Amino acid sequence: MAKAGEKSSSSWKKSLKRKAAAEEIQEAAGAGDGATESGVQPPKAAAFPPGFSISEIKNKQRRHLMFTRWKQQQRKEKLAAKKKLKKEREALGDKAPPKPVPKTIDNQRVYDETTVDPNDEEVAYDESTDEFASYFNKQTSPKILITTSDRPHGRTVRLCEQLSTVIPNSHVYYRRGLALKKIIPQCIAREFTDLIVINEDRKTPNGLILSHLPNGPTAHFKMSSVRLRKEIKRRGKDPTEHIPEIILNNFTTRLGHSIGRMFASLFPHNPQFIGRQVATFHNQRDYIFFRFHRYIFRSEKKVGIQELGPRFTIKLRSLQKGTFDSKYGEYEWVHKVCAYCFKKLIFKVWDKRVGGERASGIANGCWA
């Protein structure tokens, strides 16, 4: 019985080899019909039927090979359709139909009801009476204090030093265990207009507190994707002492107006265009991207940009009235806390190890 089983298995293997050899002969014959005069055979084009499914192929290597062929075919068809459309548009000239608008996450987003017209009378009245009115009326000039969380590490310190070269008239203070509630009165007494605090976690900057003095408001941001100057490829030389321009993009809602005015109040009114330096705050999908560039004039018509650094991304977690107060502060806007983080917060608030500023994490948004 054992010999009969061995014979059947060997005959099955031989039949498989015969089938594979027959398929190779057929493929060689089909390719030979399209061979060139030089004897070089062109690569065989994969023709996939309409109901063809690559996922049904059991062999992994064969499945991967057919998938790459399918991707190549799709790429060729797309390129051919693009060339055909381009020729049709050139032939029609001015009568060509307008190009379709590509679908993106931004233009498919649901309209925000809080988006306001900058020429609205109510918005103009609020801006003329808010805490930044004295800055925009050119009655005060910005003076910034930049500090860190307690016991900062090297990466956070270097970020503060580089921010001081971006923001004119800013001073770095190394916080040595001093509470923020004690720092703020000293800043007001020394006529500082804004306070920036860079927080860190696991030796990496992860938060930013921006407080406008002396009457607020105070914004708390989550920080991510921090890149210092040495970590940026093809960066330019260190920035000069010229006052940069400032660009604010997509701060169109009522909350966005307040945040945009906070960022604008950090920089003096008279930018020095000879320095060709630009600080950009770009708001996209509620994330604010900060970039610092320099214009490069290659000719009278061509202009390029050169990133100087640093760069980072921030997201608003809370906006508080007045100066920083973690215990009795009144909040204008708070990021929605998910259910998981709310349960996490309930356990942490009563933990004795959590104290000071972290115990008020419910106002700082999601902890995940």
C-alpha positions in Angstrom: 0.0 0.0 0.0 2.8 2.4 0.7 4.4 1.8 -2.7 1.1 2.5 -4.4 0.7 5.8 -2.5 4.3 6.8 -3.5 3.5 6.0 -7.2 0.3 8.1 -7.1 2.1 11.1 -5.6 5.0 10.9 -8.1 2.6 10.6 -11.0 0.7 13.7 -9.7 3.9 15.7 -9.6 4.9 14.6 -13.1 1.5 15.7 -14.4 2.0 19.1 -12.8 5.4 19.5 -14.4 4.0 18.6 -17.8 1.2 21.2 -17.5 3.8 23.9 -16.4 6.0 23.0 -19.4 3.1 23.1 -21.8 2.1 26.6 -20.5 5.7 27.8 -20.9 5.7 26.5 -24.5 2.5 28.3 -25.2 3.8 31.5 -23.7 7.0 31.2 -25.8 5.0 30.6 -28.9 2.8 33.7 -28.3 5.8 35.8 -27.6 7.6 34.5 -30.7 4.9 35.9 -32.9 5.7 39.4 -31.7 9.5 39.1 -31.8 11.4 41.8 -33.7 13.8 41.2 -36.5 16.8 41.6 -34.2 15.6 38.6 -32.2 14.8 40.5 -29.1 11.4 39.7 -27.7 9.3 42.6 -26.4 7.9 42.2 -22.9 4.5 40.5 -22.9 1.6 42.8 -22.2 -0.8 41.6 -19.5 -4.4 41.6 -20.8 -6.8 41.3 -17.8 -10.4 40.3 -18.5 -13.1 42.5 -16.8 -14.0 39.9 -14.2 -10.3 39.2 -13.3 -9.6 39.1 -9.5 -5.9 39.0 -8.4 -6.9 38.1 -4.8 -8.1 34.7 -6.1 -4.6 33.7 -7.1 -3.3 31.3 -4.4 0.4 31.5 -5.1 2.0 34.4 -3.4 4.8 35.1 -5.9 2.4 34.7 -8.8 -0.1 37.0 -7.1 2.5 39.7 -6.5 3.8 39.4 -10.2 0.2 39.8 -11.5 -0.4 42.8 -9.2 2.6 44.7 -10.4 1.6 44.0 -14.0 -1.9 45.2 -13.3 -0.5 48.4 -11.7 1.7 49.0 -14.7 -1.3 48.6 -17.0 -3.4 51.0 -14.9 -0.6 53.6 -15.0 -0.3 53.3 -18.8 -4.0 53.7 -19.3 -4.1 56.7 -17.1 -1.1 58.4 -18.9 -2.7 57.7 -22.3 -6.0 59.2 -21.2 -4.2 62.3 -19.9 -2.3 62.7 -23.1 -5.5 62.4 -25.1 -7.3 64.9 -23.0 -4.3 67.3 -23.4 -4.4 67.1 -27.2 -8.2 67.7 -27.2 -7.8 70.8 -25.1 -5.0 72.1 -27.3 -7.2 71.5 -30.4 -10.2 73.3 -28.9 -8.1 76.2 -27.6 -10.2 78.9 -25.9 -13.4 76.8 -26.4 -12.0 74.0 -24.1 -14.1 73.3 -21.0 -12.7 74.4 -17.7 -10.5 71.9 -15.8 -12.4 70.0 -13.1 -11.6 70.9 -9.5 -9.8 68.0 -7.8 -11.4 66.6 -4.7 -9.5 67.3 -1.5 -10.2 67.0 2.2 -10.5 70.8 2.5 -12.9 71.5 -0.3 -15.1 68.5 0.6 -15.3 69.7 4.2 -18.7 70.6 5.7 -19.2 74.4 5.8 -18.4 75.9 9.2 -21.3 78.1 10.4 -18.9 80.2 12.5 -17.0 81.5 9.5 -17.5 85.2 9.4 -17.0 88.1 7.0 -14.0 90.3 8.1 -16.1 93.3 7.1 -18.9 92.4 9.5 -19.8 95.3 11.8 -20.1 93.0 14.9 -16.7 91.5 14.3 -15.1 94.9 13.7 -16.6 96.1 17.0 -15.3 93.1 18.9 -11.8 93.6 17.4 -11.8 97.3 18.4 -12.6 96.4 22.1 -10.7 93.2 22.7 -7.4 92.8 24.6 -5.3 93.2 21.4 -6.8 96.6 20.4 -3.9 98.6 21.9 -1.4 96.6 19.8 -3.4 97.1 16.5 -3.8 100.7 17.3 0.0 101.0 17.6 -0.2 102.1 21.2 2.1 99.3 22.4 5.0 97.4 21.0 5.4 93.7 21.6 7.9 92.5 24.2 8.0 88.7 24.6 9.3 86.4 27.4 10.0 82.8 26.3 10.4 80.2 29.0 10.1 76.4 29.5 8.6 73.9 31.8 10.5 73.0 35.0 13.9 71.2 34.4 13.9 71.3 30.6 16.2 69.2 28.5 18.5 70.3 25.6 16.0 69.9 22.8 13.5 72.2 24.5 16.1 74.8 25.4 17.4 74.9 21.8 13.8 75.4 20.5 13.4 78.4 22.8 16.7 79.9 21.7 15.7 79.5 18.0 12.3 81.0 18.6 13.9 84.0 20.2 15.8 84.6 16.9 12.5 84.4 15.0 10.4 86.7 17.2 12.0 90.2 17.6 12.4 91.7 21.0 12.0 88.4 22.8 14.0 87.2 25.8 14.6 83.6 27.0 14.3 82.9 30.7 15.4 79.6 32.2 12.8 78.6 34.7 14.3 77.2 37.8 11.4 75.7 39.7 9.4 79.0 39.7 5.6 78.7 39.3 3.9 80.4 36.4 1.6 82.3 38.8 4.7 84.0 40.2 6.3 84.6 36.8 3.3 86.4 35.4 3.2 89.3 37.9 6.9 89.8 37.4 6.4 89.9 33.6 3.6 92.5 34.0 5.8 94.6 36.2 8.6 94.6 33.6 6.2 95.5 30.8 6.2 92.2 28.9 3.2 92.0 26.5 3.2 88.2 26.0 4.5 85.0 27.7 5.4 81.8 25.8 5.9 78.6 27.7 7.2 75.5 26.0 6.3 72.3 27.8 8.0 68.9 27.2 7.4 65.2 27.8 10.1 62.5 27.5 12.7 65.2 26.5 10.5 66.3 23.5 8.5 69.6 23.2 4.8 68.6 23.3 2.9 71.8 24.4 2.9 75.5 24.1 1.1 78.1 26.3 0.7 81.6 24.9 -0.6 84.2 27.3 -1.2 87.8 26.4 -0.4 90.2 29.2 -1.7 91.8 31.3 -5.4 90.8 30.8 -5.2 87.7 28.7 -6.4 85.6 26.9 -4.3 82.5 27.4 -4.2 79.7 24.7 -2.9 76.2 25.3 -1.7 74.3 22.2 -0.5 70.7 21.7 2.8 70.7 19.8 4.1 68.0 17.4 6.4 67.5 14.5 9.1 69.7 15.9 12.2 70.2 13.7 15.2 72.2 14.8 17.4 74.0 12.3 20.0 71.2 12.2 17.3 68.7 11.3 16.0 70.6 8.3 17.5 69.5 4.9 18.7 72.2 2.5 18.1 75.0 5.0 19.5 78.5 4.6 21.9 80.4 6.7 20.8 81.6 10.2 18.2 84.4 10.2 19.3 88.0 10.5 18.0 90.5 13.0 15.6 92.1 10.5 11.9 92.2 11.5 10.1 89.5 9.5 6.8 89.7 7.7 3.9 87.6 9.1 1.4 85.6 7.1 -1.8 84.2 8.6 -3.8 81.8 6.5 -7.3 80.4 7.0 -8.1 82.1 10.3 -11.6 82.7 9.2 -13.9 81.7 12.1 -14.6 83.7 15.3 -12.2 81.5 17.2 -9.7 81.8 14.4 -9.8 85.6 14.5 -8.9 85.5 18.1 -6.0 83.1 17.6 -4.7 84.9 14.6 -4.7 88.2 16.4 -2.7 86.5 19.2 0.0 85.4 16.8 0.0 88.8 15.0 0.6 90.6 18.3 3.9 88.8 18.8 5.6 90.7 15.9 6.2 94.4 15.5 4.2 96.5 13.1 7.0 97.6 10.7 8.5 94.6 9.0 11.9 95.1 7.3 11.4 93.9 3.8 15.1 94.2 3.1 15.6 91.1 5.3 13.3 89.0 3.0 12.2 86.9 6.0 8.7 85.6 6.5 7.0 83.8 9.4 3.9 81.8 8.3 1.0 80.5 10.4 -1.0 78.2 8.2 -4.3 76.8 9.6 -5.5 73.6 7.9 -8.0 71.2 9.3 -7.6 72.8 12.7 -3.8 72.2 12.7 -1.6 75.3 12.6 1.7 74.8 10.7 4.5 77.2 11.5 7.3 77.8 9.0 10.0 80.4 8.8 11.3 81.2 5.3 13.5 83.6 3.3 12.8 84.9 -0.2 15.4 84.1 -2.8 15.2 86.3 -5.9 16.7 84.4 -8.8 15.7 86.8 -11.5 13.2 89.6 -12.1 10.4 87.0 -12.6 11.5 84.0 -10.7 11.3 83.9 -6.9 12.1 81.0 -4.6 11.9 80.4 -0.9 14.5 79.0 1.5 13.4 77.5 4.9 15.4 78.8 7.9 13.7 76.9 10.7 12.5 75.9 13.2 9.3 74.3 12.2 6.5 72.7 14.2 2.8 72.0 14.2 0.3 73.0 17.0 -3.3 72.4 17.7 -5.5 74.4 20.0 -6.6 72.7 23.2 -8.2 75.5 25.1 -8.7 79.2 25.2 -8.9 80.8 28.6 -10.0 84.3 29.6 -7.4 86.3 31.6 -3.9 85.1 32.4 -2.9 81.5 33.2 -5.0 80.1 36.0 -5.3 76.3 36.1 -7.6 76.2 39.1 -10.1 79.0 38.8 -9.7 79.9 35.1 -12.7 80.7 33.0 -12.5 79.0 29.6 -14.0 80.5 26.4 -13.3 77.3 24.3 -12.2 73.8 25.3 -11.3 70.9 23.0 -13.8 68.1 23.2 -12.6 65.3 25.5 -13.2 61.8 24.3 -14.8 59.2 26.5 -11.6 57.2 26.9 -9.6 60.3 28.1 -12.4 61.3 30.4 -12.2 58.0 32.2 -8.5 58.3 32.3 -8.8 61.7 33.8 -11.2 60.6 36.6 -8.6 58.2 37.9 -5.7 60.6 37.5 -7.3 63.6 39.2 -7.5 61.7 42.5 -4.0 60.3 42.2 -1.6 62.0 44.7 1.2 61.9 42.2 -0.7 64.2 39.8 -0.6 67.7 41.0 -0.1 71.3 40.0 -0.8 72.1 36.4 -1.5 68.5 35.3 -4.3 68.0 37.8 -6.4 70.5 35.7 -6.0 68.4 32.6 -9.8 68.4 31.9 -9.4 72.0 30.6 -6.4 71.1 28.4 -8.4 68.7 26.2 -7.5 65.2 25.1 -4.7 63.4 27.1 -4.4 60.5 24.6 
